[in-house]
Amino acid sequence: MPADDEGATIMVKLDDLLHERRMTLTELAERVGLTLANLSILKTGKAKAIRFSTLAAICRELDCQPGDLLSYEDTK
């Protein structure tokens, strides 16, 4: 799920992590205190930014590191 910015792409791997953890997006939203809509925007790669506190909460609930959730690809 890409978020483009001049030839660079940040891939959000939330779908994969949720599947591995057998957790729904709704369950994660409840656990981290976000709306389902905001978490869905992140999941689809349409988010322009993420707060560190949100990233930390997601990592806490999914027992992962930020690098497990996000990856960088140079599309140039």
N, CA, C and O atoms as a Tripos MOL2 file, in Angstrom:
@<TRIPOS>MOLECULE
protein
  304   303    76     0     0
PROTEIN
NO_CHARGES

@<TRIPOS>ATOM
      1 N           0.8230   -1.1700    0.0000 N.3       1 MET1
      2 CA          0.0000    0.0000    0.0000 C.3       1 MET1
      3 C           0.8740    1.2430    0.0000 C.2       1 MET1
      4 O           1.4250    1.6020    1.0400 O.2       1 MET1
      5 N           1.0090    1.8880   -1.1090 N.am      2 PRO2
      6 CA          1.9710    2.9730   -1.2440 C.3       2 PRO2
      7 C           1.4780    4.3320   -0.7760 C.2       2 PRO2
      8 O           0.2790    4.6120   -0.7720 O.2       2 PRO2
      9 N           2.4210    5.1600   -0.3850 N.am      3 ALA3
     10 CA          2.2020    6.5750   -0.1210 C.3       3 ALA3
     11 C           3.3120    7.3000   -0.8630 C.2       3 ALA3
     12 O           4.4320    7.3910   -0.3610 O.2       3 ALA3
     13 N           3.0150    7.8240   -2.0630 N.am      4 ASP4
     14 CA          4.0390    8.3730   -2.9450 C.3       4 ASP4
     15 C           4.4630    9.7870   -2.5640 C.2       4 ASP4
     16 O           3.6590   10.5880   -2.0890 O.2       4 ASP4
     17 N           5.7650   10.0770   -2.7870 N.am      5 ASP5
     18 CA          6.3170   11.3950   -2.5700 C.3       5 ASP5
     19 C           7.5560   11.5430   -3.4280 C.2       5 ASP5
     20 O           8.6650   11.2370   -2.9890 O.2       5 ASP5
     21 N           7.3660   12.0220   -4.6770 N.am      6 GLU6
     22 CA          8.4700   12.2940   -5.5860 C.3       6 GLU6
     23 C           9.4380   11.1290   -5.7500 C.2       6 GLU6
     24 O          10.6230   11.2610   -5.4440 O.2       6 GLU6
     25 N           8.9530   10.0110   -6.2220 N.am      7 GLY7
     26 CA          9.8270    8.8920   -6.5220 C.3       7 GLY7
     27 C          10.1370    7.9790   -5.3640 C.2       7 GLY7
     28 O          10.8580    6.9960   -5.5340 O.2       7 GLY7
     29 N           9.6180    8.2720   -4.2000 N.am      8 ALA8
     30 CA          9.8340    7.4130   -3.0340 C.3       8 ALA8
     31 C           8.4900    6.8930   -2.5440 C.2       8 ALA8
     32 O           7.4800    7.5950   -2.5930 O.2       8 ALA8
     33 N           8.4970    5.6650   -2.0780 N.am      9 THR9
     34 CA          7.2610    5.0660   -1.6040 C.3       9 THR9
     35 C           7.4700    4.4390   -0.2350 C.2       9 THR9
     36 O           8.4090    3.6720   -0.0190 O.2       9 THR9
     37 N           6.5850    4.7770    0.6710 N.am     10 ILE10
     38 CA          6.5540    4.1190    1.9770 C.3      10 ILE10
     39 C           5.4310    3.0860    1.8990 C.2      10 ILE10
     40 O           4.2710    3.4250    1.6670 O.2      10 ILE10
     41 N           5.7930    1.8490    2.0940 N.am     11 MET11
     42 CA          4.8160    0.7690    2.0600 C.3      11 MET11
     43 C           4.3450    0.4870    3.4820 C.2      11 MET11
     44 O           5.1570    0.3540    4.3970 O.2      11 MET11
     45 N           3.0320    0.3980    3.6630 N.am     12 VAL12
     46 CA          2.4420    0.0910    4.9610 C.3      12 VAL12
     47 C           1.9960   -1.3690    4.9300 C.2      12 VAL12
     48 O           1.1540   -1.7590    4.1210 O.2      12 VAL12
     49 N           2.5730   -2.1590    5.8190 N.am     13 LYS13
     50 CA          2.3140   -3.6070    5.8180 C.3      13 LYS13
     51 C           1.3680   -4.0210    6.9470 C.2      13 LYS13
     52 O           1.5070   -5.0970    7.5300 O.2      13 LYS13
     53 N           0.4140   -3.1540    7.2380 N.am     14 LEU14
     54 CA         -0.5230   -3.4120    8.3290 C.3      14 LEU14
     55 C          -1.3810   -4.6380    8.0490 C.2      14 LEU14
     56 O          -1.6360   -5.4380    8.9500 O.2      14 LEU14
     57 N          -1.8240   -4.7890    6.8160 N.am     15 ASP15
     58 CA         -2.6510   -5.9450    6.4390 C.3      15 ASP15
     59 C          -1.9460   -7.2570    6.7600 C.2      15 ASP15
     60 O          -2.5440   -8.1670    7.3350 O.2      15 ASP15
     61 N          -0.6720   -7.3510    6.3870 N.am     16 ASP16
     62 CA          0.1030   -8.5720    6.6280 C.3      16 ASP16
     63 C           0.2350   -8.8670    8.1170 C.2      16 ASP16
     64 O           0.0760  -10.0070    8.5510 O.2      16 ASP16
     65 N           0.5290   -7.8240    8.8940 N.am     17 LEU17
     66 CA          0.6900   -8.0110   10.3340 C.3      17 LEU17
     67 C          -0.6170   -8.4190   11.0000 C.2      17 LEU17
     68 O          -0.6270   -9.2750   11.8850 O.2      17 LEU17
     69 N          -1.7120   -7.8120   10.5800 N.am     18 LEU18
     70 CA         -3.0150   -8.1800   11.1370 C.3      18 LEU18
     71 C          -3.3250   -9.6430   10.8280 C.2      18 LEU18
     72 O          -3.8000  -10.3850   11.6880 O.2      18 LEU18
     73 N          -3.0540  -10.0390    9.6040 N.am     19 HIS19
     74 CA         -3.3100  -11.4270    9.2070 C.3      19 HIS19
     75 C          -2.4600  -12.3910   10.0410 C.2      19 HIS19
     76 O          -2.9620  -13.3980   10.5420 O.2      19 HIS19
     77 N          -1.1780  -12.0750   10.1850 N.am     20 GLU20
     78 CA         -0.2710  -12.9230   10.9750 C.3      20 GLU20
     79 C          -0.7220  -13.0380   12.4330 C.2      20 GLU20
     80 O          -0.5690  -14.0880   13.0560 O.2      20 GLU20
     81 N          -1.2830  -11.9420   12.9720 N.am     21 ARG21
     82 CA         -1.7010  -11.9150   14.3770 C.3      21 ARG21
     83 C          -3.1480  -12.3810   14.5560 C.2      21 ARG21
     84 O          -3.6570  -12.4400   15.6760 O.2      21 ARG21
     85 N          -3.8000  -12.7100   13.4440 N.am     22 ARG22
     86 CA         -5.2210  -13.0970   13.4610 C.3      22 ARG22
     87 C          -6.0690  -12.0580   14.2000 C.2      22 ARG22
     88 O          -6.8640  -12.3790   15.0840 O.2      22 ARG22
     89 N          -5.8640  -10.8000   13.8000 N.am     23 MET23
     90 CA         -6.5690   -9.6850   14.4230 C.3      23 MET23
     91 C          -7.2790   -8.8890   13.3370 C.2      23 MET23
     92 O          -6.7590   -8.7350   12.2320 O.2      23 MET23
     93 N          -8.4590   -8.3870   13.6500 N.am     24 THR24
     94 CA         -9.1790   -7.5610   12.6850 C.3      24 THR24
     95 C          -8.7720   -6.1000   12.8370 C.2      24 THR24
     96 O          -8.2390   -5.6930   13.8690 O.2      24 THR24
     97 N          -9.0300   -5.3290   11.8050 N.am     25 LEU25
     98 CA         -8.7540   -3.8960   11.8510 C.3      25 LEU25
     99 C          -9.6130   -3.2470   12.9380 C.2      25 LEU25
    100 O          -9.1590   -2.3350   13.6290 O.2      25 LEU25
    101 N         -10.8380   -3.7110   13.0840 N.am     26 THR26
    102 CA        -11.7400   -3.1870   14.1130 C.3      26 THR26
    103 C         -11.1760   -3.4320   15.5040 C.2      26 THR26
    104 O         -11.2050   -2.5410   16.3520 O.2      26 THR26
    105 N         -10.6660   -4.6340   15.7420 N.am     27 GLU27
    106 CA        -10.0840   -4.9600   17.0430 C.3      27 GLU27
    107 C          -8.8700   -4.0780   17.3300 C.2      27 GLU27
    108 O          -8.7150   -3.5730   18.4410 O.2      27 GLU27
    109 N          -8.0070   -3.8960   16.3230 N.am     28 LEU28
    110 CA         -6.8310   -3.0500   16.5190 C.3      28 LEU28
    111 C          -7.2510   -1.6120   16.7970 C.2      28 LEU28
    112 O          -6.6790   -0.9590   17.6690 O.2      28 LEU28
    113 N          -8.2410   -1.1150   16.0660 N.am     29 ALA29
    114 CA         -8.7240    0.2620   16.2710 C.3      29 ALA29
    115 C          -9.1860    0.4580   17.7110 C.2      29 ALA29
    116 O          -8.8740    1.4730   18.3340 O.2      29 ALA29
    117 N          -9.9220   -0.5040   18.2340 N.am     30 GLU30
    118 CA        -10.3940   -0.4200   19.6200 C.3      30 GLU30
    119 C          -9.2270   -0.4440   20.6040 C.2      30 GLU30
    120 O          -9.2240    0.2990   21.5850 O.2      30 GLU30
    121 N          -8.2500   -1.2860   20.3480 N.am     31 ARG31
    122 CA         -7.1110   -1.4260   21.2720 C.3      31 ARG31
    123 C          -6.2290   -0.1830   21.3100 C.2      31 ARG31
    124 O          -5.6930    0.1620   22.3630 O.2      31 ARG31
    125 N          -6.0730    0.4940   20.1700 N.am     32 VAL32
    126 CA         -5.1810    1.6590   20.1290 C.3      32 VAL32
    127 C          -5.9350    2.9800   20.2620 C.2      32 VAL32
    128 O          -5.3150    4.0410   20.3320 O.2      32 VAL32
    129 N          -7.2620    2.9260   20.2980 N.am     33 GLY33
    130 CA         -8.0440    4.1430   20.4820 C.3      33 GLY33
    131 C          -8.1320    5.0300   19.2600 C.2      33 GLY33
    132 O          -8.2000    6.2530   19.3820 O.2      33 GLY33
    133 N          -8.1310    4.4260   18.0810 N.am     34 LEU34
    134 CA         -8.2990    5.1730   16.8330 C.3      34 LEU34
    135 C          -9.6250    4.8080   16.1960 C.2      34 LEU34
    136 O         -10.1920    3.7520   16.4770 O.2      34 LEU34
    137 N         -10.1130    5.6880   15.3400 N.am     35 THR35
    138 CA        -11.3230    5.3470   14.6070 C.3      35 THR35
    139 C         -10.9620    4.3330   13.5290 C.2      35 THR35
    140 O          -9.8310    4.2940   13.0430 O.2      35 THR35
    141 N         -11.9260    3.5300   13.1730 N.am     36 LEU36
    142 CA        -11.7240    2.5530   12.1130 C.3      36 LEU36
    143 C         -11.3670    3.2620   10.8060 C.2      36 LEU36
    144 O         -10.5440    2.7700   10.0350 O.2      36 LEU36
    145 N         -11.9820    4.4110   10.5620 N.am     37 ALA37
    146 CA        -11.7130    5.1770    9.3350 C.3      37 ALA37
    147 C         -10.2500    5.6150    9.2700 C.2      37 ALA37
    148 O          -9.6150    5.4790    8.2240 O.2      37 ALA37
    149 N          -9.7100    6.1390   10.3700 N.am     38 ASN38
    150 CA         -8.3140    6.5920   10.3690 C.3      38 ASN38
    151 C          -7.3430    5.4320   10.2060 C.2      38 ASN38
    152 O          -6.3390    5.5540    9.5040 O.2      38 ASN38
    153 N          -7.6350    4.3150   10.8460 N.am     39 LEU39
    154 CA         -6.7680    3.1510   10.7130 C.3      39 LEU39
    155 C          -6.8470    2.5880    9.2900 C.2      39 LEU39
    156 O          -5.8530    2.0930    8.7570 O.2      39 LEU39
    157 N          -8.0070    2.6640    8.6940 N.am     40 SER40
    158 CA         -8.1870    2.1990    7.3200 C.3      40 SER40
    159 C          -7.3730    3.0490    6.3440 C.2      40 SER40
    160 O          -6.8010    2.5220    5.3890 O.2      40 SER40
    161 N          -7.3220    4.3470    6.5770 N.am     41 ILE41
    162 CA         -6.5190    5.2460    5.7410 C.3      41 ILE41
    163 C          -5.0480    4.8540    5.8130 C.2      41 ILE41
    164 O          -4.3470    4.8500    4.8020 O.2      41 ILE41
    165 N          -4.5940    4.5290    7.0040 N.am     42 LEU42
    166 CA         -3.2090    4.0820    7.1690 C.3      42 LEU42
    167 C          -2.9990    2.7550    6.4450 C.2      42 LEU42
    168 O          -2.0140    2.5840    5.7270 O.2      42 LEU42
    169 N          -3.9120    1.8300    6.6320 N.am     43 LYS43
    170 CA         -3.7940    0.4880    6.0500 C.3      43 LYS43
    171 C          -3.7230    0.5350    4.5260 C.2      43 LYS43
    172 O          -2.9790   -0.2330    3.9170 O.2      43 LYS43
    173 N          -4.4840    1.4190    3.9160 N.am     44 THR44
    174 CA         -4.5120    1.5000    2.4560 C.3      44 THR44
    175 C          -3.3710    2.3300    1.8760 C.2      44 THR44
    176 O          -3.2510    2.4510    0.6570 O.2      44 THR44
    177 N          -2.5340    2.9000    2.7370 N.am     45 GLY45
    178 CA         -1.3940    3.6740    2.2600 C.3      45 GLY45
    179 C          -1.7440    5.0890    1.8520 C.2      45 GLY45
    180 O          -0.9400    5.7580    1.2040 O.2      45 GLY45
    181 N          -2.9260    5.5590    2.2160 N.am     46 LYS46
    182 CA         -3.3550    6.9030    1.8350 C.3      46 LYS46
    183 C          -3.0040    7.9580    2.8690 C.2      46 LYS46
    184 O          -3.2150    9.1480    2.6360 O.2      46 LYS46
    185 N          -2.4710    7.5360    4.0130 N.am     47 ALA47
    186 CA         -2.0930    8.4830    5.0600 C.3      47 ALA47
    187 C          -0.8730    9.2850    4.6240 C.2      47 ALA47
    188 O           0.0380    8.7510    3.9910 O.2      47 ALA47
    189 N          -0.8610   10.5500    4.9600 N.am     48 LYS48
    190 CA          0.2750   11.4160    4.6380 C.3      48 LYS48
    191 C           1.2730   11.4850    5.7830 C.2      48 LYS48
    192 O           2.4200   11.8860    5.5890 O.2      48 LYS48
    193 N           0.8330   11.0930    6.9820 N.am     49 ALA49
    194 CA          1.6940   11.1490    8.1660 C.3      49 ALA49
    195 C           1.1420   10.1950    9.2190 C.2      49 ALA49
    196 O          -0.0080    9.7630    9.1510 O.2      49 ALA49
    197 N           1.9930    9.8760   10.1950 N.am     50 ILE50
    198 CA          1.5640    9.0820   11.3390 C.3      50 ILE50
    199 C           2.2740    9.6230   12.5710 C.2      50 ILE50
    200 O           3.4790    9.8700   12.5440 O.2      50 ILE50
    201 N           1.5290    9.8020   13.6380 N.am     51 ARG51
    202 CA          2.1300   10.2690   14.8850 C.3      51 ARG51
    203 C           2.9460    9.1430   15.5030 C.2      51 ARG51
    204 O           2.5940    7.9690   15.3920 O.2      51 ARG51
    205 N           4.0340    9.5180   16.1530 N.am     52 PHE52
    206 CA          4.8450    8.5130   16.8310 C.3      52 PHE52
    207 C           4.0340    7.7900   17.8890 C.2      52 PHE52
    208 O           4.2220    6.5920   18.0990 O.2      52 PHE52
    209 N           3.1320    8.4990   18.5600 N.am     53 SER53
    210 CA          2.3150    7.8610   19.5960 C.3      53 SER53
    211 C           1.3960    6.8030   18.9790 C.2      53 SER53
    212 O           1.1580    5.7580   19.5850 O.2      53 SER53
    213 N           0.8810    7.0720   17.7810 N.am     54 THR54
    214 CA          0.0410    6.0990   17.0760 C.3      54 THR54
    215 C           0.8770    4.9070   16.6440 C.2      54 THR54
    216 O           0.4680    3.7580   16.8090 O.2      54 THR54
    217 N           2.0450    5.1850   16.0920 N.am     55 LEU55
    218 CA          2.9510    4.1200   15.6630 C.3      55 LEU55
    219 C           3.3420    3.2380   16.8490 C.2      55 LEU55
    220 O           3.3750    2.0130   16.7340 O.2      55 LEU55
    221 N           3.6360    3.8640   17.9790 N.am     56 ALA56
    222 CA          4.0050    3.1200   19.1790 C.3      56 ALA56
    223 C           2.8520    2.2460   19.6640 C.2      56 ALA56
    224 O           3.0670    1.1010   20.0600 O.2      56 ALA56
    225 N           1.6410    2.7760   19.6360 N.am     57 ALA57
    226 CA          0.4740    2.0130   20.0830 C.3      57 ALA57
    227 C           0.2170    0.8180   19.1720 C.2      57 ALA57
    228 O          -0.1030   -0.2700   19.6520 O.2      57 ALA57
    229 N           0.3530    1.0110   17.8690 N.am     58 ILE58
    230 CA          0.1690   -0.0940   16.9230 C.3      58 ILE58
    231 C           1.2410   -1.1560   17.1480 C.2      58 ILE58
    232 O           0.9430   -2.3500   17.1820 O.2      58 ILE58
    233 N           2.4830   -0.7170   17.3000 N.am     59 CYS59
    234 CA          3.5760   -1.6720   17.5400 C.3      59 CYS59
    235 C           3.3800   -2.4250   18.8490 C.2      59 CYS59
    236 O           3.6780   -3.6170   18.9310 O.2      59 CYS59
    237 N           2.8840   -1.7410   19.8690 N.am     60 ARG60
    238 CA          2.6260   -2.3950   21.1520 C.3      60 ARG60
    239 C           1.5750   -3.4910   20.9900 C.2      60 ARG60
    240 O           1.7610   -4.6070   21.4730 O.2      60 ARG60
    241 N           0.4880   -3.1790   20.3210 N.am     61 GLU61
    242 CA         -0.6130   -4.1350   20.1790 C.3      61 GLU61
    243 C          -0.2960   -5.2790   19.2190 C.2      61 GLU61
    244 O          -0.7970   -6.3910   19.3860 O.2      61 GLU61
    245 N           0.5330   -5.0070   18.2180 N.am     62 LEU62
    246 CA          0.8870   -6.0540   17.2520 C.3      62 LEU62
    247 C           2.2120   -6.7360   17.6050 C.2      62 LEU62
    248 O           2.6640   -7.6350   16.8960 O.2      62 LEU62
    249 N           2.8250   -6.3000   18.7010 N.am     63 ASP63
    250 CA          4.1030   -6.8550   19.1430 C.3      63 ASP63
    251 C           5.1060   -6.8680   17.9900 C.2      63 ASP63
    252 O           5.6360   -7.9100   17.6040 O.2      63 ASP63
    253 N           5.3450   -5.6710   17.4580 N.am     64 CYS64
    254 CA          6.2500   -5.5510   16.3140 C.3      64 CYS64
    255 C           7.0950   -4.2880   16.4640 C.2      64 CYS64
    256 O           6.9000   -3.4980   17.3870 O.2      64 CYS64
    257 N           8.0260   -4.1170   15.5500 N.am     65 GLN65
    258 CA          8.8580   -2.9290   15.4630 C.3      65 GLN65
    259 C           8.3340   -2.0560   14.3260 C.2      65 GLN65
    260 O           7.6730   -2.5720   13.4240 O.2      65 GLN65
    261 N           8.6110   -0.7310   14.3380 N.am     66 PRO66
    262 CA          8.1600    0.1350   13.2470 C.3      66 PRO66
    263 C           8.5820   -0.3770   11.8650 C.2      66 PRO66
    264 O           7.8400   -0.2340   10.8930 O.2      66 PRO66
    265 N           9.7650   -0.9680   11.7830 N.am     67 GLY67
    266 CA         10.2420   -1.5090   10.5060 C.3      67 GLY67
    267 C           9.4450   -2.7130   10.0250 C.2      67 GLY67
    268 O           9.4770   -3.0470    8.8400 O.2      67 GLY67
    269 N           8.7340   -3.3640   10.9330 N.am     68 ASP68
    270 CA          7.8540   -4.4610   10.5270 C.3      68 ASP68
    271 C           6.5920   -3.9220    9.8750 C.2      68 ASP68
    272 O           5.9640   -4.6020    9.0640 O.2      68 ASP68
    273 N           6.2260   -2.7030   10.2300 N.am     69 LEU69
    274 CA          4.9950   -2.0730    9.7520 C.3      69 LEU69
    275 C           5.2220   -1.2310    8.5000 C.2      69 LEU69
    276 O           4.3520   -1.1530    7.6330 O.2      69 LEU69
    277 N           6.3860   -0.6040    8.4090 N.am     70 LEU70
    278 CA          6.6940    0.3210    7.3040 C.3      70 LEU70
    279 C           7.9580   -0.1070    6.5730 C.2      70 LEU70
    280 O           8.9070   -0.6020    7.1820 O.2      70 LEU70
    281 N           7.9590    0.0880    5.2720 N.am     71 SER71
    282 CA          9.1810   -0.1270    4.4980 C.3      71 SER71
    283 C           9.3060    0.9840    3.4550 C.2      71 SER71
    284 O           8.3110    1.5900    3.0580 O.2      71 SER71
    285 N          10.5200    1.2380    3.0250 N.am     72 TYR72
    286 CA         10.8130    2.2950    2.0640 C.3      72 TYR72
    287 C          11.2510    1.6830    0.7470 C.2      72 TYR72
    288 O          12.0760    0.7700    0.7160 O.2      72 TYR72
    289 N          10.6940    2.1920   -0.3320 N.am     73 GLU73
    290 CA         11.1060    1.7630   -1.6650 C.3      73 GLU73
    291 C          11.3840    2.9720   -2.5220 C.2      73 GLU73
    292 O          10.5580    3.8800   -2.6130 O.2      73 GLU73
    293 N          12.5390    2.9910   -3.1500 N.am     74 ASP74
    294 CA         12.8950    4.0570   -4.0710 C.3      74 ASP74
    295 C          12.3550    3.6790   -5.4450 C.2      74 ASP74
    296 O          12.7660    2.6730   -6.0240 O.2      74 ASP74
    297 N          11.4450    4.4760   -5.9600 N.am     75 THR75
    298 CA         10.7930    4.1290   -7.2300 C.3      75 THR75
    299 C          11.4040    4.8810   -8.4150 C.2      75 THR75
    300 O          10.8280    4.8840   -9.5020 O.2      75 THR75
    301 N          12.5470    5.5080   -8.2210 N.am     76 LYS76
    302 CA         13.2050    6.2380   -9.3070 C.3      76 LYS76
    303 C          13.8700    5.2950  -10.2720 C.2      76 LYS76
    304 O          14.4730    5.7360  -11.2500 O.2      76 LYS76
@<TRIPOS>BOND
     1     1     2 1
     2     2     3 1
     3     3     4 2
     4     3     5 am
     5     5     6 1
     6     6     7 1
     7     7     8 2
     8     7     9 am
     9     9    10 1
    10    10    11 1
    11    11    12 2
    12    11    13 am
    13    13    14 1
    14    14    15 1
    15    15    16 2
    16    15    17 am
    17    17    18 1
    18    18    19 1
    19    19    20 2
    20    19    21 am
    21    21    22 1
    22    22    23 1
    23    23    24 2
    24    23    25 am
    25    25    26 1
    26    26    27 1
    27    27    28 2
    28    27    29 am
    29    29    30 1
    30    30    31 1
    31    31    32 2
    32    31    33 am
    33    33    34 1
    34    34    35 1
    35    35    36 2
    36    35    37 am
    37    37    38 1
    38    38    39 1
    39    39    40 2
    40    39    41 am
    41    41    42 1
    42    42    43 1
    43    43    44 2
    44    43    45 am
    45    45    46 1
    46    46    47 1
    47    47    48 2
    48    47    49 am
    49    49    50 1
    50    50    51 1
    51    51    52 2
    52    51    53 am
    53    53    54 1
    54    54    55 1
    55    55    56 2
    56    55    57 am
    57    57    58 1
    58    58    59 1
    59    59    60 2
    60    59    61 am
    61    61    62 1
    62    62    63 1
    63    63    64 2
    64    63    65 am
    65    65    66 1
    66    66    67 1
    67    67    68 2
    68    67    69 am
    69    69    70 1
    70    70    71 1
    71    71    72 2
    72    71    73 am
    73    73    74 1
    74    74    75 1
    75    75    76 2
    76    75    77 am
    77    77    78 1
    78    78    79 1
    79    79    80 2
    80    79    81 am
    81    81    82 1
    82    82    83 1
    83    83    84 2
    84    83    85 am
    85    85    86 1
    86    86    87 1
    87    87    88 2
    88    87    89 am
    89    89    90 1
    90    90    91 1
    91    91    92 2
    92    91    93 am
    93    93    94 1
    94    94    95 1
    95    95    96 2
    96    95    97 am
    97    97    98 1
    98    98    99 1
    99    99   100 2
   100    99   101 am
   101   101   102 1
   102   102   103 1
   103   103   104 2
   104   103   105 am
   105   105   106 1
   106   106   107 1
   107   107   108 2
   108   107   109 am
   109   109   110 1
   110   110   111 1
   111   111   112 2
   112   111   113 am
   113   113   114 1
   114   114   115 1
   115   115   116 2
   116   115   117 am
   117   117   118 1
   118   118   119 1
   119   119   120 2
   120   119   121 am
   121   121   122 1
   122   122   123 1
   123   123   124 2
   124   123   125 am
   125   125   126 1
   126   126   127 1
   127   127   128 2
   128   127   129 am
   129   129   130 1
   130   130   131 1
   131   131   132 2
   132   131   133 am
   133   133   134 1
   134   134   135 1
   135   135   136 2
   136   135   137 am
   137   137   138 1
   138   138   139 1
   139   139   140 2
   140   139   141 am
   141   141   142 1
   142   142   143 1
   143   143   144 2
   144   143   145 am
   145   145   146 1
   146   146   147 1
   147   147   148 2
   148   147   149 am
   149   149   150 1
   150   150   151 1
   151   151   152 2
   152   151   153 am
   153   153   154 1
   154   154   155 1
   155   155   156 2
   156   155   157 am
   157   157   158 1
   158   158   159 1
   159   159   160 2
   160   159   161 am
   161   161   162 1
   162   162   163 1
   163   163   164 2
   164   163   165 am
   165   165   166 1
   166   166   167 1
   167   167   168 2
   168   167   169 am
   169   169   170 1
   170   170   171 1
   171   171   172 2
   172   171   173 am
   173   173   174 1
   174   174   175 1
   175   175   176 2
   176   175   177 am
   177   177   178 1
   178   178   179 1
   179   179   180 2
   180   179   181 am
   181   181   182 1
   182   182   183 1
   183   183   184 2
   184   183   185 am
   185   185   186 1
   186   186   187 1
   187   187   188 2
   188   187   189 am
   189   189   190 1
   190   190   191 1
   191   191   192 2
   192   191   193 am
   193   193   194 1
   194   194   195 1
   195   195   196 2
   196   195   197 am
   197   197   198 1
   198   198   199 1
   199   199   200 2
   200   199   201 am
   201   201   202 1
   202   202   203 1
   203   203   204 2
   204   203   205 am
   205   205   206 1
   206   206   207 1
   207   207   208 2
   208   207   209 am
   209   209   210 1
   210   210   211 1
   211   211   212 2
   212   211   213 am
   213   213   214 1
   214   214   215 1
   215   215   216 2
   216   215   217 am
   217   217   218 1
   218   218   219 1
   219   219   220 2
   220   219   221 am
   221   221   222 1
   222   222   223 1
   223   223   224 2
   224   223   225 am
   225   225   226 1
   226   226   227 1
   227   227   228 2
   228   227   229 am
   229   229   230 1
   230   230   231 1
   231   231   232 2
   232   231   233 am
   233   233   234 1
   234   234   235 1
   235   235   236 2
   236   235   237 am
   237   237   238 1
   238   238   239 1
   239   239   240 2
   240   239   241 am
   241   241   242 1
   242   242   243 1
   243   243   244 2
   244   243   245 am
   245   245   246 1
   246   246   247 1
   247   247   248 2
   248   247   249 am
   249   249   250 1
   250   250   251 1
   251   251   252 2
   252   251   253 am
   253   253   254 1
   254   254   255 1
   255   255   256 2
   256   255   257 am
   257   257   258 1
   258   258   259 1
   259   259   260 2
   260   259   261 am
   261   261   262 1
   262   262   263 1
   263   263   264 2
   264   263   265 am
   265   265   266 1
   266   266   267 1
   267   267   268 2
   268   267   269 am
   269   269   270 1
   270   270   271 1
   271   271   272 2
   272   271   273 am
   273   273   274 1
   274   274   275 1
   275   275   276 2
   276   275   277 am
   277   277   278 1
   278   278   279 1
   279   279   280 2
   280   279   281 am
   281   281   282 1
   282   282   283 1
   283   283   284 2
   284   283   285 am
   285   285   286 1
   286   286   287 1
   287   287   288 2
   288   287   289 am
   289   289   290 1
   290   290   291 1
   291   291   292 2
   292   291   293 am
   293   293   294 1
   294   294   295 1
   295   295   296 2
   296   295   297 am
   297   297   298 1
   298   298   299 1
   299   299   300 2
   300   299   301 am
   301   301   302 1
   302   302   303 1
   303   303   304 2
@<TRIPOS>SUBSTRUCTURE
     1 MET1         2 RESIDUE 1 A MET
     2 PRO2         6 RESIDUE 1 A PRO
     3 ALA3        10 RESIDUE 1 A ALA
     4 ASP4        14 RESIDUE 1 A ASP
     5 ASP5        18 RESIDUE 1 A ASP
     6 GLU6        22 RESIDUE 1 A GLU
     7 GLY7        26 RESIDUE 1 A GLY
     8 ALA8        30 RESIDUE 1 A ALA
     9 THR9        34 RESIDUE 1 A THR
    10 ILE10       38 RESIDUE 1 A ILE
    11 MET11       42 RESIDUE 1 A MET
    12 VAL12       46 RESIDUE 1 A VAL
    13 LYS13       50 RESIDUE 1 A LYS
    14 LEU14       54 RESIDUE 1 A LEU
    15 ASP15       58 RESIDUE 1 A ASP
    16 ASP16       62 RESIDUE 1 A ASP
    17 LEU17       66 RESIDUE 1 A LEU
    18 LEU18       70 RESIDUE 1 A LEU
    19 HIS19       74 RESIDUE 1 A HIS
    20 GLU20       78 RESIDUE 1 A GLU
    21 ARG21       82 RESIDUE 1 A ARG
    22 ARG22       86 RESIDUE 1 A ARG
    23 MET23       90 RESIDUE 1 A MET
    24 THR24       94 RESIDUE 1 A THR
    25 LEU25       98 RESIDUE 1 A LEU
    26 THR26      102 RESIDUE 1 A THR
    27 GLU27      106 RESIDUE 1 A GLU
    28 LEU28      110 RESIDUE 1 A LEU
    29 ALA29      114 RESIDUE 1 A ALA
    30 GLU30      118 RESIDUE 1 A GLU
    31 ARG31      122 RESIDUE 1 A ARG
    32 VAL32      126 RESIDUE 1 A VAL
    33 GLY33      130 RESIDUE 1 A GLY
    34 LEU34      134 RESIDUE 1 A LEU
    35 THR35      138 RESIDUE 1 A THR
    36 LEU36      142 RESIDUE 1 A LEU
    37 ALA37      146 RESIDUE 1 A ALA
    38 ASN38      150 RESIDUE 1 A ASN
    39 LEU39      154 RESIDUE 1 A LEU
    40 SER40      158 RESIDUE 1 A SER
    41 ILE41      162 RESIDUE 1 A ILE
    42 LEU42      166 RESIDUE 1 A LEU
    43 LYS43      170 RESIDUE 1 A LYS
    44 THR44      174 RESIDUE 1 A THR
    45 GLY45      178 RESIDUE 1 A GLY
    46 LYS46      182 RESIDUE 1 A LYS
    47 ALA47      186 RESIDUE 1 A ALA
    48 LYS48      190 RESIDUE 1 A LYS
    49 ALA49      194 RESIDUE 1 A ALA
    50 ILE50      198 RESIDUE 1 A ILE
    51 ARG51      202 RESIDUE 1 A ARG
    52 PHE52      206 RESIDUE 1 A PHE
    53 SER53      210 RESIDUE 1 A SER
    54 THR54      214 RESIDUE 1 A THR
    55 LEU55      218 RESIDUE 1 A LEU
    56 ALA56      222 RESIDUE 1 A ALA
    57 ALA57      226 RESIDUE 1 A ALA
    58 ILE58      230 RESIDUE 1 A ILE
    59 CYS59      234 RESIDUE 1 A CYS
    60 ARG60      238 RESIDUE 1 A ARG
    61 GLU61      242 RESIDUE 1 A GLU
    62 LEU62      246 RESIDUE 1 A LEU
    63 ASP63      250 RESIDUE 1 A ASP
    64 CYS64      254 RESIDUE 1 A CYS
    65 GLN65      258 RESIDUE 1 A GLN
    66 PRO66      262 RESIDUE 1 A PRO
    67 GLY67      266 RESIDUE 1 A GLY
    68 ASP68      270 RESIDUE 1 A ASP
    69 LEU69      274 RESIDUE 1 A LEU
    70 LEU70      278 RESIDUE 1 A LEU
    71 SER71      282 RESIDUE 1 A SER
    72 TYR72      286 RESIDUE 1 A TYR
    73 GLU73      290 RESIDUE 1 A GLU
    74 ASP74      294 RESIDUE 1 A ASP
    75 THR75      298 RESIDUE 1 A THR
    76 LYS76      302 RESIDUE 1 A LYS
